[in-house]
Each structure stands twice: as C-alpha cells, then as structure tokens.
Amino acid sequence: MNLTGKTFLTCAAAILFTSAQMQAQHSAADSVYQHAKGNRLSIGGYGEVALTRNFYSDNVYRYSNASQYKNDPSHGRFDIPHAVIYISYDFGKGWSMSSEIEFEHGGAGGAVEKEFEEAGEWEQETEKGGEVELEQFWIQKSFARWANIRIGHIVVPVGLTNAHHEPLNFFTVYRPEGESTILPCTWHDTGISFWGRSGDFRYELQFIAGLDAFMFDRDNWVQNGAGSPFEFKVANKYGFAARIDNYTIPGLRIGLSGYYGQSMHNTYPHDMEGEGKANDKVKGNVYIGAFDFTYSGHNWIVRGNADYGYVSDASKISAIKRNLVSSGAPYKKSPVGKNAVAAGIEAGYDIFSQIPKLRNKNQKLYAFGRYEYYDSYIPAADQADYEYTDRNRMAVGLNYYPVPQIVVKGEYSKRFLKSKYNDEPSVSIGVAYQGFFL
C-alpha cells in the first residue's frame, strides 16, 4: 500500500517518538547507529540551546569568603551546550562504521577566564569557549547478535549520563550535575570494545587509554582525566571499563558499570613526575562503580543513579602536582580527593496523558522533580578539606514535547551547600532536538 506524504510523516513521527521515549533503554553508542530497512547511510543528531539566570555570586572567592558575596547581583548566561551530527554507514557482511561530531558551546575558539586556583588571575584558555570534538568514530565487525567488536573512538558507558547522554534522556536543561561533575562527560576514548545482547541482557567490555592523574582536581575529581591537551592521547597506561544492562521487567532497565585503570605515569613527557625513581611506586589506581536504572510506563518516567569512586595515592599525587608541575604545563595544581560520590533520582509524569485531545495529538507535558547529592572531593586523612564541594541539588520543572523530536524545558533549581556558604538558586530554559534525518 502506498502512503501519502502526510501519512508517511505522521507514521514516521510516531515511530521516532516511541524510539525517543525509549531511548534511555539503549546505549548511546547504539543510538548513534540506526538504519531504516534497506538504507546503508544514516544521518542524525541532537542539539541544545540553554538560557540561565543564576541568583548567586560568580566571584572566584565566593567560597573562601562567602559572607562578603552573599548579596552580590545575579548573572545570566546563554549557551549552546551541544550540537551533534551522527553519520553512520553499513558496508555489508557485518562491517559498519559510525561517527559522532560534537560542537560544544558554539564551536571552537579561544576564551579568557578567571582562574580560581591562581588567585583570580585572568588566563587565556584555548580549550574553553567552544570545542569541536570527535566523540565517536569506530569501525565495527558484527559476528552475531551476542558478539560485536568495535575499534576506534568510543563512548565509555560508565554511569547513567555517559550511557544515555542525549537531551531526551534527562529532564533538566543541562545534563545531570552530579555525574557530569565527577566523571568525564561525555566520556569518550580510543580503544577496543566487545559487546553484545543475549536474552534480557546487553553487555560491554572495553580496553581503552588510561586517565591522566595530572588532570584530576578538587572541583571535578577525575572529570578532566580523559582529555588531552596534545594532538594525541597519552597511553602509557591503560584502563578497563565494563557495563551490563538488564531488561527483564517491561519498561525497566537496570544497569551496572565500572572502571579500573592506573593514572600516574600517564603524562607527557613520560618522566614529568621527576625526582628520579622516587615516584615510581605511586600508581594512582582509579576504581569507579556505578548503578543506574530507568523506568518508563503508566505515563511515568523515573531515572536514578549512584556512583562511587576511589583514587589510590591521592595525597602523593596532589603533592607531586603542587611541587613539580611547572606553571606553563597544561595541568592543574589543584589537589585531588581519594573519593568522590554522586547519587540522584528524577521522576516525571505526563500531564497530557489525562487530556484526550492532546494525548491523541501525541503531545506530552512532563512535570518533573529531581534531587541529587554529590561531592567531588572527599579527602584522605592527611589532606585539607574543602567543604564547598559537598552539595545537594534539587530541581523542579516542565518538559513539553510539541512534536516527538523536540522538547522545551524549563526548571527552577537550587544547590544547597554547607551552612557557612551561600546556596545557589537558578532558573533555566532550554530547547533541544534529537532524531534521525536519513
């Protein structure tokens, strides 16, 4: 039966909406690679625009002298957090490729910033103010549903946000704050992945380049450790990541993920740690464990995560960075804590599900709430404590879907810090799309 153009678009929109709503049930690495039957080429992507008003001080000393900045004026920011293009191709005989090109914060370019750890000095940053990244580029050989090998630049699916980072997979305007603070987000690295599906399970094991301990810091724990300021990724040391998801209960996905790798002696030049053999035994082993789930059913979407991490030799790493890293090196002198934690839960209900006219038009309006707790710096016994890194955050708002591929988001959020600091409320509005064009 031939479909008219209008009927075809209506059916396609319904299919894409179902796919988008269930997107959290699939790995981000899988979602980049989708082909209509008979098509070898696939093109898609997603993008976000965000507007925020922060009702707290943005002074670099707001944590070291909180009372002085309690009544500072609010400040606003406009941003394009992510604009992404997917390009995939099926060569046949089990061979395929996929790529994800990401423009962050409007593209590439230099910017200046006030550096908190350098007494508020102005610094020129070439990695800020916009980035263009190749977030995924891999070639895959599929032997069977349960056995696939990917080689190249791949997403590291540790934690809920990394595995499901597209904008229809979270209610807040920006990505969930806890995980995106302490973990690389989106975490992507070069290596080899073995993955597959069997029964109600999806599993993946990765061998990738290790994290760099000299990129760790107090405010973001190991977040920056996956990046590289060079034209290449240093891989003196290696890491292993694993993830398993279960889909036994209809509408529910439960996931476990983790990472292990050595992070010291993974710098350039290789002997940058100095002091001869004195630091050879400093390993900086990183252990990360994460649990997450997504439930979609009965007009509800509920998501939750819990992440915990440990870095061995955190005190020694902090001392080495402070004493041996030169001022011109692309590394931070900020200390790193031995532990970090992030936990969060969000729930949204589709109000339009109770209005037949809007429900029949396939429009949705989710009223949501989110709560999370995170701390990017839990010190060892001999390290100084910085209590401002210990935070609770709540957010409430709406997600409106006028068409399946587009969401308009609005939220009020507030960070709750220890009593000697000032809380940090804000209002944000965002618009995002996600889908495939071909």
C-alpha positions in Angstrom: 0.0 0.0 0.0 1.4 3.4 -0.9 1.4 6.1 1.8 0.8 9.8 1.1 3.5 12.2 2.2 1.4 13.4 5.1 0.5 9.9 6.3 4.2 8.8 6.0 5.4 11.8 8.0 2.7 11.1 10.7 3.8 7.4 10.9 7.5 8.4 10.9 6.9 10.9 13.7 5.1 8.3 15.8 7.9 5.8 15.3 10.6 8.4 16.2 8.7 9.5 19.3 8.4 5.9 20.5 12.1 5.5 19.8 13.0 8.7 21.5 10.9 7.9 24.6 12.6 4.5 24.9 16.0 5.9 24.1 17.1 5.6 27.7 16.6 1.8 27.2 19.5 1.8 24.7 23.2 2.6 24.9 24.3 6.0 23.4 26.8 4.1 21.3 23.9 2.1 19.8 21.6 5.0 19.3 24.1 6.8 17.0 23.9 3.8 14.7 20.3 3.3 13.4 19.3 2.3 9.9 15.9 2.1 8.2 15.5 -1.2 6.5 17.4 -1.2 3.2 19.3 2.0 3.9 23.0 1.9 4.4 23.6 5.5 5.2 22.2 7.1 8.4 22.4 10.8 9.3 21.1 12.3 12.5 22.0 14.2 15.6 20.9 16.3 18.5 21.3 19.8 19.8 20.6 22.0 22.8 20.1 25.7 23.5 20.1 26.9 27.1 19.3 30.2 28.9 20.1 30.6 32.6 19.8 33.2 35.3 22.0 32.4 38.4 20.9 34.2 41.6 24.3 34.0 43.4 27.7 35.5 43.1 30.1 34.3 40.3 33.2 35.8 42.1 36.1 33.4 42.3 36.3 33.9 46.1 32.7 33.2 46.8 33.6 30.0 48.7 36.7 31.3 50.6 34.9 34.4 51.8 31.2 33.6 51.5 29.7 36.3 53.7 31.3 39.1 51.6 29.5 37.9 48.4 26.1 37.0 50.0 24.3 39.9 48.4 26.0 40.0 45.0 23.8 40.6 42.0 22.5 37.8 39.8 24.1 37.0 36.5 22.8 35.4 33.3 24.3 33.0 30.6 23.2 31.9 27.2 24.8 28.7 25.8 24.6 26.0 23.2 25.9 23.1 25.3 25.9 20.6 22.5 25.2 20.4 18.7 25.9 16.9 17.4 25.9 15.3 13.9 25.7 11.5 13.5 27.0 9.8 10.3 26.9 6.0 10.0 27.3 3.6 7.2 26.7 -0.1 6.8 29.3 -1.7 4.4 27.6 -5.1 4.5 29.0 -8.5 5.5 28.9 -7.4 9.1 31.1 -4.4 8.6 29.9 -0.9 9.6 31.2 2.5 10.8 29.8 5.3 12.9 30.8 8.8 13.9 29.6 11.5 16.1 30.9 15.0 15.6 30.1 17.4 18.5 30.3 21.1 18.7 30.3 22.2 22.4 29.4 25.7 23.5 29.2 27.1 20.0 32.2 25.6 18.3 35.9 26.2 18.7 37.9 29.2 19.7 39.8 30.8 22.5 38.4 32.4 25.6 39.5 34.1 28.8 38.5 33.1 32.3 39.3 34.0 35.9 41.3 31.1 37.4 40.2 30.3 41.0 43.3 28.3 41.8 45.6 31.2 40.6 44.3 34.0 42.9 41.7 35.1 40.3 44.2 35.8 37.5 42.9 36.2 34.0 44.1 33.3 31.8 43.8 32.6 28.1 42.2 29.2 27.5 42.2 27.6 24.1 40.2 24.6 25.2 37.3 26.7 26.6 34.8 29.0 24.9 33.9 26.3 22.4 35.1 22.9 21.3 34.8 20.6 18.3 35.3 17.0 19.2 35.1 13.7 17.5 33.1 12.0 20.2 32.7 8.7 18.4 34.5 7.2 15.4 34.6 3.4 15.2 34.6 0.6 12.8 32.6 -2.5 13.8 32.5 -6.1 12.9 29.3 -8.0 13.8 29.6 -11.7 14.1 26.3 -12.3 15.8 23.8 -10.5 18.0 25.8 -11.6 21.0 29.3 -10.9 19.6 30.4 -7.5 18.1 33.8 -5.8 18.1 34.2 -2.0 17.8 37.7 -0.4 17.3 38.2 3.3 17.4 37.0 6.2 19.5 34.1 5.0 21.6 31.8 6.2 24.4 32.8 4.8 27.8 29.4 3.9 29.3 30.2 4.3 33.0 27.3 5.9 34.8 23.8 6.8 33.6 24.7 10.0 31.9 27.5 8.7 29.8 25.5 5.7 28.6 22.4 7.9 27.9 23.6 11.5 27.4 21.2 12.6 24.6 18.9 15.5 25.7 15.7 13.4 25.6 17.2 11.2 28.3 17.1 13.7 31.2 14.6 16.2 32.3 16.9 19.0 33.4 18.1 21.7 31.0 21.7 20.7 31.5 23.0 17.2 31.9 22.6 15.8 35.5 25.0 17.8 37.6 26.4 15.1 39.9 27.8 12.7 37.4 28.8 15.4 34.9 30.9 17.0 37.7 32.9 14.0 38.9 33.1 11.8 35.8 34.3 12.6 32.2 31.0 13.6 30.5 30.5 12.5 27.8 33.4 10.1 28.5 34.9 9.0 25.2 38.2 7.4 24.5 40.1 5.4 22.0 40.2 1.6 22.4 38.5 -1.7 21.7 35.1 -2.8 22.7 33.4 -6.2 22.8 29.7 -6.0 23.2 26.5 -8.0 22.5 23.0 -8.9 23.5 21.8 -12.2 24.9 18.3 -12.7 26.2 17.4 -9.8 28.5 20.9 -8.6 28.8 23.2 -6.2 27.0 26.9 -6.3 28.0 30.1 -4.5 27.0 33.8 -4.7 27.9 36.3 -2.1 26.8 40.1 -1.7 26.7 40.9 2.0 26.5 43.6 4.6 27.1 44.1 5.3 30.8 43.2 8.5 32.6 45.8 11.1 33.4 46.3 11.9 37.2 47.8 15.3 36.5 44.4 16.4 35.0 42.5 15.4 38.2 41.4 18.3 40.5 39.3 19.2 43.6 36.3 20.6 41.8 35.8 17.9 39.2 37.7 14.8 40.6 38.7 12.7 37.5 36.5 14.5 35.0 39.3 16.0 33.0 41.5 12.9 33.1 40.1 11.5 29.9 41.0 14.6 27.9 44.3 15.5 26.3 45.8 19.0 25.6 48.0 17.4 22.9 47.4 16.3 19.4 47.5 12.8 20.6 46.2 10.9 23.6 48.9 9.7 26.0 48.5 6.0 26.6 51.4 4.9 28.8 48.8 3.2 31.0 45.5 1.6 30.1 42.1 1.2 31.6 39.2 -1.2 31.5 35.5 -0.4 31.5 32.5 -2.7 31.7 28.8 -2.4 31.6 25.8 -4.7 31.8 22.1 -3.9 31.4 19.1 -6.0 32.2 15.6 -5.6 30.5 13.7 -8.4 32.1 10.9 -6.3 33.6 8.9 -4.5 30.8 9.7 -0.8 30.8 12.6 -1.1 33.3 16.3 -1.1 32.5 18.8 -1.8 35.3 22.5 -1.2 34.7 25.8 -1.8 36.5 29.0 -0.3 35.2 32.6 0.2 36.4 36.1 1.3 35.5 39.6 0.4 36.6 43.0 1.8 35.5 46.3 3.3 36.6 46.5 7.1 36.2 50.0 8.1 37.3 52.9 8.0 34.8 50.4 8.6 32.1 51.7 12.1 31.2 53.8 13.7 28.5 56.8 13.7 28.7 56.8 10.3 30.4 59.4 11.5 33.0 57.4 14.6 34.0 56.9 13.4 37.6 60.6 14.0 38.2 62.7 13.1 41.3 64.2 10.1 39.5 62.7 6.8 40.9 61.1 8.4 44.0 57.6 8.4 42.5 57.8 5.1 40.6 55.6 3.4 43.2 52.9 6.0 43.0 50.2 4.3 40.9 47.1 6.4 41.2 44.8 3.5 40.6 41.2 4.6 39.8 38.2 2.5 40.7 34.7 3.6 39.8 31.5 1.7 40.4 28.0 2.8 39.2 24.4 1.6 39.4 21.6 3.2 37.4 18.1 2.5 36.3 15.3 3.9 34.0 11.6 3.1 34.2 9.1 4.2 31.6 5.5 3.2 32.0 2.0 4.2 33.2 2.8 7.8 31.9 5.8 8.0 34.3 9.5 8.2 33.6 11.8 7.6 36.6 15.6 7.6 36.4 18.2 7.1 39.1 21.9 6.7 39.6 24.5 6.1 42.3 28.3 6.4 41.6 31.3 6.0 43.9 35.0 6.3 43.1 38.4 5.9 44.6 41.9 7.1 43.7 44.9 5.5 45.4 47.8 7.7 46.4 45.6 10.8 46.2 47.8 12.7 48.8 51.0 11.9 46.9 49.5 12.8 43.6 48.4 16.2 44.9 51.8 16.8 46.4 53.6 15.9 43.1 51.3 18.2 41.1 51.8 21.1 43.6 55.6 20.8 43.7 56.7 19.6 40.3 54.3 20.8 37.7 55.7 23.9 36.1 53.5 27.0 35.6 53.4 26.6 31.8 52.4 22.9 31.8 48.8 22.2 30.8 48.0 20.6 34.2 46.2 21.8 37.3 47.9 22.1 40.7 44.6 21.6 42.5 44.6 18.6 44.8 42.5 15.5 44.1 40.5 13.7 46.8 40.8 10.0 47.4 37.0 9.6 46.9 34.1 11.1 45.1 30.4 10.3 45.1 27.2 11.2 43.1 23.7 10.0 43.5 20.5 11.3 42.0 16.9 10.5 41.2 14.3 12.2 38.9 10.7 11.5 38.2 8.3 13.0 35.6 4.6 12.5 34.9 2.9 13.2 31.6 0.1 15.6 32.4 -1.2 15.5 28.8 -1.9 11.8 29.2 -5.1 12.8 31.0 -6.3 15.1 28.3 -7.6 13.0 25.3 -7.3 15.7 22.7 -3.6 16.4 23.4 -2.9 12.7 24.0 -4.3 11.8 20.6 -2.0 14.5 19.0 1.0 12.7 20.6 1.9 15.8 22.6 3.4 15.4 26.1 4.0 17.6 29.1 6.1 16.1 31.9 6.1 17.8 35.3 9.3 16.6 37.0 11.3 16.8 40.1 15.0 15.9 40.6 17.2 15.5 43.7 20.9 14.7 43.7 23.8 14.7 46.1 27.4 14.8 45.0 30.9 15.6 46.4 33.9 15.9 44.1 36.5 16.0 46.9 36.5 13.6 49.8 40.0 13.9 51.2 42.4 11.4 52.7 43.1 11.8 56.4 46.2 13.9 55.7 44.6 16.2 53.2 42.9 19.6 53.8 39.1 19.6 53.5 37.2 21.9 51.2 33.6 21.6 52.3 32.0 23.6 49.4 32.4 20.5 47.2 29.8 18.7 49.3 26.5 19.6 47.7 22.8 18.8 47.5 20.8 20.0 44.5 17.1 20.0 43.7 15.2 20.9 40.6 11.6 21.1 39.5 10.1 22.0 36.2 8.4 21.0 32.9 9.3 19.2 29.7 6.9 20.0 26.8 7.1 17.9 23.6 5.2 19.8 20.8 6.5 17.2 18.3 8.3 13.9 19.1 11.8 15.1 18.3 11.7 18.4 20.1 11.5 19.3 23.8 11.1 22.6 25.5 12.5 22.6 29.1 12.0 24.9 32.0 13.3 24.5 35.5 14.0 26.1 38.9 17.0 24.6 40.7 18.9 25.2 43.9 22.2 24.0 45.2 22.4 23.6 49.0 25.9 23.9 50.4 27.2 23.7 54.0 25.8 26.4 56.2 28.9 28.6 56.0 28.4 29.0 52.3 25.7 30.6 50.2 23.1 28.5 48.5 22.9 28.8 44.7 19.5 29.1 43.1 18.9 29.5 39.3 16.3 29.5 36.6 16.9 27.8 33.3 15.1 27.4 29.9 16.2 25.1 27.2 15.1 23.8 23.8 16.5 20.6 22.4 16.0 18.2 19.4 17.1 14.6 18.8 16.4 12.4 15.8 17.5 10.9 12.5 17.1 12.8 9.2 18.0 9.9 6.9 
